[in-house]
């Protein structure tokens, strides 16, 4: 008998979501990730759970409907990570006609069948706080609802829940070779140690590395072409004080988001560029940075310059190549390619996907694999994630502020901003490391901002954090405020935990 029912290569949102769903159905799951969880494209999104208003122009009604329905599922599943956000869409002379925008938002509302989020409306920018940062030429705008999400934490908490349902999550473990017979044999390399494992089904969910995994690990080229598209973002100092975001029209039918980010900053993105280069270090080039600044400067009074960036990042999406000419026109829908043959174990390759639809992707993937997963040591349970909650999210979507208030009442030494950050990241699981603390001193060492030793220890013990970057960028965004000394101190603290045998 194989060691596992399903082995997954890739620890991004698709791999982690699939691992969680499969483990919750009683399947024996192995997930291997060559780096840290969400260390690729899944940490480099626009941080949105959205239907994709722009996709309506391409007739992608099924994708938009699915994404909009998932938006409210995720609000209930992870009310700590997913928060409602209103978006302001000012008509731009020479851009899409206002009547077209209004009709598009009508469709968006209709497809979304709102229950938790308010519908779109027209607002007077001259008498609304959202109009203050904009140039005076913008007199009115359309406003609609979508959601913001901490993308990398969404990945991590899917992996945490998968592990709590019995999955084996192996970070910093490279799958160097697989051999295919009536089951798969995987050769793994973890910190120089060679191991083997067997599985009945293999899933290639390696994101932009799916082609490399197919060629060098599976040693069988992809059946369908993949198109690598780079999306870049920049972060600058805060340009507005409210909590709404902006969707800005750009040339060629593109759109750019400007979003409140990490309290003190504004996030601007994204671009769409064909990608050729080193997948280990994708980064915005000067042309992309200038483009994002130029789009924003058409709208905002406070000019953004290329030399004031606080941070910038790029992610590379592995999209199914549908033959579209322009990068922004390539389908954002996911595609699941199943490779089966007599007397050979099945292989599933995952193309594309969005943060918003990861849960449905996992359901569809397991639907495709269902006939091959029967006959294991225990019956496969039915789909279950639609009404589930992620760790820490066991409260109503409208109860986040009450959770923060309860935290401050229980741990009165927390500031409001500290309590909100912890509640956003961990929800009700904050108690697992705040415990019986009576003061900040009880939480141990202090690092960047309000980061404490107790929190870092929890991340190492529970969430596979092994470096300062794991903590500062993928389990928080405190890297925006951390000094070089903070990073060194966190790495030393984690090394001491490693010496103590915690990982």
Phi, psi and omega per residue, in radians:
X1 nan 2.417 3.131
X2 -1.122 2.683 3.107
X3 -1.136 -0.640 -3.063
X4 -2.314 2.694 3.011
X5 -1.361 -0.674 -3.067
X6 -2.486 2.277 3.048
X7 -1.985 2.366 -3.066
X8 -2.122 2.219 3.046
X9 -1.749 2.005 3.117
X10 2.166 2.124 -3.100
X11 -1.908 0.655 2.983
X12 -1.577 -2.856 -3.056
X13 -1.141 -0.656 -3.139
X14 -1.174 -0.803 -3.134
X15 -1.157 -0.766 -3.118
X16 -1.183 -0.706 3.117
X17 -1.135 -0.688 3.112
X18 -1.192 -0.701 3.102
X19 -1.064 -0.734 3.138
X20 -1.110 -0.866 -3.111
X21 -1.055 -0.826 -3.096
X22 -1.119 -0.752 -3.140
X23 -1.122 -0.666 3.123
X24 -1.186 -0.282 3.078
X25 -1.604 0.083 3.102
X26 1.578 0.171 3.128
X27 -1.461 2.636 3.083
X28 -1.513 2.036 -2.927
X29 -2.109 2.361 2.974
X30 -2.108 2.214 3.015
X31 -2.058 2.214 3.090
X32 -2.064 2.355 -3.124
X33 -2.322 2.219 -3.051
X34 -1.233 -0.400 3.093
X35 -2.095 -2.422 3.052
X36 -1.569 2.777 3.019
X37 -0.978 2.429 3.095
X38 1.027 0.468 -3.093
X39 -1.489 -0.007 3.082
X40 -1.929 -2.228 -3.050
X41 -1.094 -0.540 -3.037
X42 -1.219 -0.181 3.014
X43 -1.744 0.015 -2.973
X44 -2.112 0.544 3.132
X45 -1.511 -3.083 3.042
X46 -1.454 0.079 3.094
X47 1.144 0.623 -3.085
X48 -2.136 2.460 2.856
X49 -1.840 1.860 -3.007
X50 -2.613 2.830 -3.132
X51 -1.374 -0.438 -3.079
X52 1.568 1.224 -3.097
X53 -0.943 -0.685 -3.091
X54 -1.155 -0.446 -3.083
X55 -1.188 -0.325 3.101
X56 -1.062 -0.584 3.138
X57 -1.115 -0.417 -3.134
X58 -1.676 0.120 3.125
X59 1.272 0.344 -3.093
X60 -1.492 1.030 -3.028
X61 -1.185 -0.640 3.125
X62 -1.113 -0.780 3.129
X63 -1.090 -0.771 -3.122
X64 -1.140 -0.774 -3.140
X65 -1.072 -0.794 3.140
X66 -1.086 -0.763 -3.125
X67 -1.134 -0.700 -3.134
X68 -1.179 -0.656 3.108
X69 -1.202 -0.620 3.115
X70 -1.205 -0.494 -3.141
X71 -0.939 -0.817 -3.114
X72 -1.370 -0.513 3.025
X73 -1.049 -0.780 -3.105
X74 -1.242 -0.539 3.057
X75 -1.067 -0.638 3.120
X76 -1.405 -0.588 -3.119
X77 -1.251 -0.646 -3.052
X78 -2.450 1.188 -3.096
X79 -1.162 -0.265 3.063
X80 -1.409 -0.598 -3.079
X81 -1.604 -0.533 -3.035
X82 -1.909 2.094 -3.130
X83 -2.204 2.505 3.116
X84 -1.111 2.556 3.077
X85 -2.513 2.357 3.031
X86 -1.549 2.457 -3.112
X87 -2.057 2.369 -3.101
X88 -1.824 2.198 -3.095
X89 -2.122 1.624 3.129
X90 -1.396 2.256 3.039
X91 -1.066 2.431 -3.120
X92 -1.996 2.197 3.077
X93 -0.929 2.238 -3.092
X94 1.565 -0.157 3.100
X95 -1.616 -2.696 3.115
X96 -1.099 2.464 -3.128
X97 -1.126 2.476 3.128
X98 -0.945 -0.647 3.136
X99 -1.127 -0.660 3.107
X100 -1.156 -0.717 3.111
X101 -1.099 -0.756 -3.112
X102 -1.128 -0.692 3.132
X103 -1.184 -0.691 3.099
X104 -1.060 -0.699 3.122
X105 -1.234 -0.571 3.041
X106 -1.062 -0.799 3.092
X107 -1.086 -0.725 -3.135
X108 -1.041 -0.804 3.099
X109 -1.088 -0.762 -3.079
X110 -1.165 -0.779 3.134
X111 -1.171 -0.533 -3.078
X112 -1.375 -0.372 -3.138
X113 0.793 1.028 -3.010
X114 -0.918 2.344 2.965
X115 -2.171 -0.735 -3.093
X116 -1.750 -0.375 -3.011
X117 -1.971 2.477 3.097
X118 -1.225 2.724 -3.120
X119 -1.396 3.054 -3.138
X120 -1.300 2.820 3.114
X121 -2.776 2.962 3.035
X122 -1.753 2.390 -3.115
X123 -2.188 2.626 3.079
X124 -1.565 1.946 -3.076
X125 -1.237 -0.360 -3.104
X126 -1.308 -0.273 -3.119
X127 -2.261 0.548 -3.106
X128 -2.417 2.472 -3.087
X129 -1.032 -0.513 -3.112
X130 -1.249 -0.259 3.103
X131 -1.473 -0.283 -3.035
X132 -1.067 -0.717 -3.124
X133 -1.384 -0.175 -3.053
X134 -1.526 2.742 3.061
X135 -1.092 2.622 -3.039
X136 -1.171 -0.263 3.114
X137 -1.198 -0.328 3.113
X138 -1.556 1.924 -3.038
X139 -1.693 -0.511 3.138
X140 -2.561 2.922 3.138
X141 -2.699 2.881 2.983
X142 -1.714 2.565 -3.113
X143 -2.258 2.349 -3.137
X144 -2.536 3.077 -3.032
X145 -1.952 2.437 2.853
X146 -2.575 -2.824 -3.092
X147 -2.384 2.668 3.017
X148 -1.744 2.604 3.091
X149 -2.518 2.576 2.954
X150 -1.459 1.732 -2.960
X151 -1.078 -0.844 -3.074
X152 -1.206 -0.592 3.082
X153 -1.219 -0.548 3.057
X154 -1.057 -0.722 3.084
X155 -1.102 -0.876 -3.073
X156 -1.047 -0.764 -3.096
X157 -1.252 -0.491 2.977
X158 -1.105 -0.723 3.120
X159 -1.170 -0.702 3.096
X160 -1.029 -0.810 -3.125
X161 -1.179 -0.641 3.072
X162 -1.044 -0.799 3.137
X163 -1.093 -0.676 3.141
X164 -1.228 -0.320 3.016
X165 -1.644 0.143 3.015
X166 1.871 -0.043 -3.136
X167 -1.217 2.616 3.015
X168 -1.698 1.996 -3.121
X169 -1.825 2.013 -3.048
X170 -2.039 1.672 3.061
X171 -1.467 2.827 -3.113
X172 0.879 0.719 3.125
X173 -2.285 2.057 -3.093
X174 -1.705 2.289 2.988
X175 -1.492 1.931 -3.013
X176 -1.665 -0.319 -3.112
X177 -2.873 2.533 2.953
X178 -2.277 2.567 3.053
X179 -2.125 2.345 -2.989
X180 -1.901 2.135 2.981
X181 -2.362 -2.385 3.039
X182 -1.314 -0.128 2.907
X183 -2.536 2.927 -3.128
X184 -1.632 2.403 2.955
X185 -1.948 2.133 -3.118
X186 -1.828 2.326 3.016
X187 -1.806 2.112 -3.034
X188 -1.996 2.582 3.057
X189 -2.190 2.019 -3.141
X190 -2.166 1.870 -3.133
X191 0.956 0.702 3.091
X192 1.489 -0.088 3.112
X193 -1.640 2.299 -3.141
X194 -1.622 2.311 3.111
X195 -2.382 2.839 3.034
X196 -2.260 2.675 3.072
X197 -2.605 2.696 3.111
X198 -2.113 2.618 -3.114
X199 -2.578 2.635 3.130
X200 -1.368 -0.522 -3.101
X201 -2.374 2.497 3.087
X202 -2.096 2.382 3.079
X203 -2.094 2.181 3.030
X204 -1.644 1.715 3.141
X205 -2.096 0.745 -3.010
X206 -1.510 0.210 3.089
X207 1.081 -2.305 -3.105
X208 -1.118 -0.195 3.103
X209 -1.616 0.121 -3.073
X210 -1.062 -0.623 3.117
X211 -1.170 -0.748 3.126
X212 -1.131 -0.732 3.107
X213 -1.100 -0.740 3.129
X214 -1.068 -0.777 -3.055
X215 -1.300 -0.775 -2.951
X216 -1.788 -0.453 -3.102
X217 -1.745 -0.922 -3.136
X218 -1.423 -0.464 3.125
X219 1.084 0.727 3.065
X220 -2.601 2.029 -3.054
X221 -1.028 2.692 3.078
X222 -1.027 2.441 3.106
X223 -1.295 -0.604 3.122
X224 -2.015 2.583 -3.088
X225 -1.259 2.553 3.054
X226 -1.945 2.510 3.096
X227 -2.091 2.129 -3.117
X228 -1.587 2.115 -3.115
X229 -2.123 2.198 3.140
X230 -1.650 2.332 3.016
X231 -2.090 2.257 -3.073
X232 -2.055 2.655 -3.135
X233 -2.382 2.691 3.013
X234 -2.208 2.658 3.086
X235 -2.139 2.252 3.134
X236 -2.254 3.021 3.115
X237 -1.066 2.764 -3.042
X238 -1.029 2.251 -3.124
X239 -1.804 -0.152 3.110
X240 -2.726 2.705 -2.999
X241 -1.709 -0.221 -3.099
X242 -1.503 3.135 -3.035
X243 -1.829 0.132 3.095
X244 -1.468 2.780 3.028
X245 -1.910 2.983 3.124
X246 -2.149 2.505 2.983
X247 -2.035 2.054 -2.968
X248 -1.937 2.251 3.112
X249 -1.342 2.442 3.106
X250 -2.229 3.051 -3.112
X251 -1.180 2.769 3.103
X252 1.262 0.280 3.141
X253 1.414 0.059 3.125
X254 -1.315 2.859 2.996
X255 -2.320 2.694 3.112
X256 -2.272 2.372 3.089
X257 -1.677 2.524 2.953
X258 -2.191 2.037 -2.932
X259 -2.229 2.520 2.960
X260 -1.135 2.433 -2.977
X261 -2.559 2.209 3.021
X262 0.866 0.741 3.044
X263 1.225 -0.905 -2.957
X264 -1.898 0.184 -2.981
X265 -2.388 2.949 3.020
X266 -2.183 2.284 3.125
X267 -1.753 2.274 -3.103
X268 -2.214 2.208 3.105
X269 -3.141 2.948 0.282
X270 -2.330 3.004 3.023
X271 -1.749 2.998 3.024
X272 -2.395 1.883 -3.091
X273 -2.348 2.436 2.964
X274 -1.052 2.431 -3.070
X275 -1.987 2.276 2.959
X276 -2.421 2.132 -3.128
X277 2.780 -2.769 -3.074
X278 -1.492 2.000 -3.126
X279 -1.191 -0.299 -3.131
X280 -1.280 -0.382 -3.032
X281 -2.523 0.985 3.063
X282 -1.182 2.465 -3.097
X283 -2.625 2.641 3.084
X284 -1.120 2.404 3.014
X285 -1.599 2.996 -3.045
X286 -1.076 -0.575 -3.135
X287 -1.163 -0.716 3.116
X288 -1.149 -0.738 3.139
X289 -1.086 -0.785 3.115
X290 -1.076 -0.734 3.132
X291 -1.031 -0.834 -3.122
X292 -1.135 -0.701 3.090
X293 -1.108 -0.754 -3.103
X294 -1.113 -0.733 3.114
X295 -1.090 -0.834 -3.138
X296 -1.075 -0.650 -3.085
X297 -1.258 -0.259 3.021
X298 -1.234 -0.359 -3.022
X299 -1.950 -0.755 -2.992
X300 -1.606 2.493 3.129
X301 -1.266 -0.643 -3.122
X302 -1.439 1.805 -2.980
X303 -1.128 2.452 3.107
X304 -1.823 2.280 3.134
X305 -2.008 2.735 -3.052
X306 -1.213 -0.278 -3.093
X307 -1.624 0.080 -3.090
X308 -1.885 0.240 -3.103
X309 -1.097 2.336 3.025
X310 -1.531 -0.579 -3.095
X311 -2.841 2.677 2.992
X312 -2.569 2.673 -3.134
X313 -2.719 2.792 3.091
X314 -2.348 2.586 2.997
X315 -2.221 2.594 -3.137
X316 -1.980 2.110 -3.127
X317 -1.663 2.378 3.103
X318 -1.711 1.587 -3.043
X319 -1.685 2.636 3.021
X320 -1.166 2.206 -3.081
X321 -1.373 1.755 -3.132
X322 -1.640 0.146 3.087
X323 1.500 0.095 3.133
X324 -1.091 2.548 -3.091
X325 -1.285 -0.922 -3.071
X326 -1.605 2.511 -3.125
X327 -0.966 -0.677 -3.087
X328 -1.233 -0.220 -3.131
X329 -1.664 -0.136 3.130
X330 -1.155 2.405 -3.094
X331 -0.998 2.418 3.047
X332 -1.661 0.010 3.114
X333 -1.246 2.664 3.096
X334 -1.505 2.741 3.087
X335 -2.390 2.306 -3.095
X336 -1.957 1.994 -3.096
X337 -1.803 2.001 -3.111
X338 -1.750 2.209 -3.134
X339 -1.998 1.929 3.127
X340 -2.278 2.629 3.100
X341 -2.694 2.699 3.135
X342 -0.978 2.354 3.058
X343 1.129 0.330 3.068
X344 -2.204 2.436 3.122
X345 -1.162 2.528 -3.077
X346 -1.214 2.627 3.049
X347 -2.233 2.250 3.074
X348 -2.041 2.248 3.098
X349 -1.972 2.307 -3.077
X350 -1.816 2.113 3.047
X351 -1.872 2.451 2.987
X352 1.180 -2.571 -3.081
X353 1.814 2.741 3.137
X354 -2.268 2.680 3.029
X355 -0.877 -0.729 -3.037
X356 -1.114 -0.624 -2.990
X357 -1.881 0.305 -3.073
X358 -1.057 -0.633 -3.085
X359 -1.179 -0.746 3.115
X360 -1.183 -0.656 3.078
X361 -0.989 -0.794 3.141
X362 -1.084 -0.752 3.108
X363 -1.063 -0.796 -3.130
X364 -1.142 -0.671 3.124
X365 -1.089 -0.798 -3.139
X366 -1.213 -0.481 3.026
X367 -1.117 -0.733 3.104
X368 -1.139 -0.566 -3.052
X369 -1.636 -0.073 -2.962
X370 -0.949 -0.791 -3.070
X371 -1.144 -0.434 -3.108
X372 -1.568 -0.195 -3.119
X373 -1.738 -0.067 3.086
X374 -1.250 2.780 3.056
X375 1.477 0.225 3.092
X376 -1.406 -2.978 -3.096
X377 -1.180 -0.303 3.097
X378 -2.554 2.676 -3.123
X379 -1.125 2.558 3.130
X380 -1.408 2.192 -3.125
X381 -1.334 2.810 -3.133
X382 -1.302 2.995 3.082
X383 -0.947 2.499 -2.992
X384 -2.485 -0.231 -2.935
X385 -1.374 -0.275 -3.047
X386 -1.059 -0.535 -3.116
X387 -2.065 0.452 -3.125
X388 -1.660 2.998 3.008
X389 -2.209 2.579 3.035
X390 -1.441 2.748 -3.096
X391 -0.890 2.212 3.138
X392 1.600 -0.174 -3.052
X393 -1.719 0.467 -3.061
X394 -1.478 1.007 3.056
X395 -2.647 2.893 -3.061
X396 -1.249 2.637 -3.124
X397 -1.013 -0.479 -3.124
X398 -1.664 0.203 -3.043
X399 -1.855 0.206 -3.069
X400 -1.056 -0.808 -3.128
X401 -1.072 -0.623 3.104
X402 -1.168 -0.625 3.081
X403 -1.094 -0.758 3.112
X404 -1.084 -0.780 3.140
X405 -1.079 -0.715 3.127
X406 -1.124 -0.658 3.111
X407 -1.097 -0.776 -3.124
X408 -1.156 -0.615 3.099
X409 -1.162 -0.650 -3.107
X410 -1.413 -0.648 3.134
X411 -2.172 1.334 -3.000
X412 -1.115 -0.200 3.102
X413 -1.361 -0.182 3.094
X414 -1.326 2.379 2.986
X415 -1.327 2.871 3.134
X416 -1.073 -0.727 -3.109
X417 -1.190 -0.661 3.106
X418 -1.124 -0.822 -3.130
X419 -1.081 -0.695 3.132
X420 -1.152 -0.716 3.130
X421 -1.097 -0.802 -3.139
X422 -1.131 -0.723 3.137
X423 -1.132 -0.661 3.103
X424 -1.126 -0.648 -3.071
X425 -1.453 -0.710 -2.949
X426 -2.100 -0.210 -3.084
X427 1.000 -2.336 -3.086
X428 -1.276 -0.170 3.138
X429 -1.394 -0.002 3.032
X430 -0.933 -0.582 -3.100
X431 -1.066 -0.378 -3.083
X432 -1.209 -0.424 3.068
X433 -2.084 -0.288 3.027
X434 -1.360 -0.619 3.014
X435 0.876 -2.231 -3.106
X436 -1.742 0.356 -3.109
X437 -0.995 2.426 3.115
X438 -1.899 -0.188 -3.137
X439 -2.763 2.954 3.095
X440 -1.087 -0.555 -3.131
X441 -1.069 -0.525 -3.137
X442 -1.220 -0.238 -3.107
X443 -1.626 0.075 3.024
X444 1.505 -2.681 -3.046
X445 -0.995 2.649 3.062
X446 -1.944 2.349 3.138
X447 -2.113 -2.410 -3.103
X448 -1.082 2.257 3.115
X449 1.008 -2.152 -3.116
X450 -1.814 0.303 3.128
X451 -1.216 2.293 -3.085
X452 -2.079 2.867 3.095
X453 -1.056 -0.649 3.138
X454 -1.079 -0.714 3.131
X455 -1.183 -0.781 3.138
X456 -1.090 -0.747 3.119
X457 -1.042 -0.740 3.100
X458 -1.051 -0.747 -3.135
X459 -1.129 -0.638 3.102
X460 -1.225 -0.778 -3.055
X461 -1.282 -0.562 -2.937
X462 -1.999 -0.498 -2.964
X463 -2.134 0.346 3.004
X464 1.134 0.334 3.082
X465 -1.226 2.323 -3.134
X466 -2.321 -0.109 3.126
X467 -2.451 2.918 3.085
X468 -1.065 -0.683 3.130
X469 -1.106 -0.660 3.076
X470 -0.966 -0.764 -3.090
X471 -1.311 -0.826 -2.948
X472 -1.411 -0.404 -3.066
X473 -2.049 -0.612 -3.065
X474 -1.797 -0.397 3.055
X475 -1.880 -0.042 2.992
X476 -2.797 3.127 2.982
X477 -2.088 0.540 3.124
X478 -1.236 -0.159 3.039
X479 -1.042 -0.413 3.097
X480 -1.160 -0.375 -3.073
X481 -2.063 -0.060 -3.045
X482 -1.444 2.522 3.056
X483 -1.629 2.967 3.067
X484 -1.055 -0.647 3.120
X485 -1.141 -0.663 3.082
X486 -1.044 -0.788 -3.104
X487 -1.095 -0.754 3.123
X488 -1.090 -0.770 -3.110
X489 -1.123 -0.681 3.125
X490 -1.174 -0.765 3.109
X491 -1.055 -0.700 3.123
X492 -1.171 -0.698 3.125
X493 -1.093 -0.779 3.141
X494 -1.166 -0.670 3.101
X495 -1.047 -0.691 3.103
X496 -1.125 -0.667 3.085
X497 -1.139 -0.659 3.089
X498 -1.123 -0.718 3.096
X499 -1.088 -0.474 3.123
X500 -1.452 -0.014 3.046
X501 1.518 0.370 -3.124
X502 -1.409 -0.272 3.018
X503 -2.722 nan nan
